[in-house]
Amino acid sequence: MIDGKPTEPIEVIVVEDDPDLREEVVDFLAGQGVRVREARSGAELDRLLGEAPADVVVLDLGLPNEDGIAVANRLRSRAEPVGIVMMTARARVEERILGYDTGADVYLVKPVDYGELLAAIRATRRNRATGGQDG
């Protein structure tokens, strides 16, 4: 509930090429009541978004065949907005700035506490739903 109103489950797509990490994140989020789908690449993400929209994409930057920055640029050019939580091992300040400039709502450096990831996903959806006018 937000402000006493029931909320729909959050629709999330986790884009991560490491199968063990992807499974861990997906299992955690599903256990928290998040509707979660998974992708190994930008191409798989595109296919999933073509099937059904998502509220938030959790996006690794080190993906096969296409860098996560290019994926984020593509997500930002879509007519249907989606929140972006970047979750990556790229920790340098310049990389974080590039992530935000590319469209990340939140930039988390691995290893990530899954409770913090869930909070970032919720905040991203809430901020997008209110147009950044939260509270």
Secondary structure, 3 states (H helix, E strand, C coil): CECCECCCCCEEEEECCCHHHHHHHHHHHHHCCCEEEEECCHHHHHHHHHHCCCCEEEECCCCCCCCHHHHHHHHHHCCCCCEEEEEECCCCHHHHHHHHHHCCCEEEECCCCHHHHHHHHHHHHHHHHCCCCCC
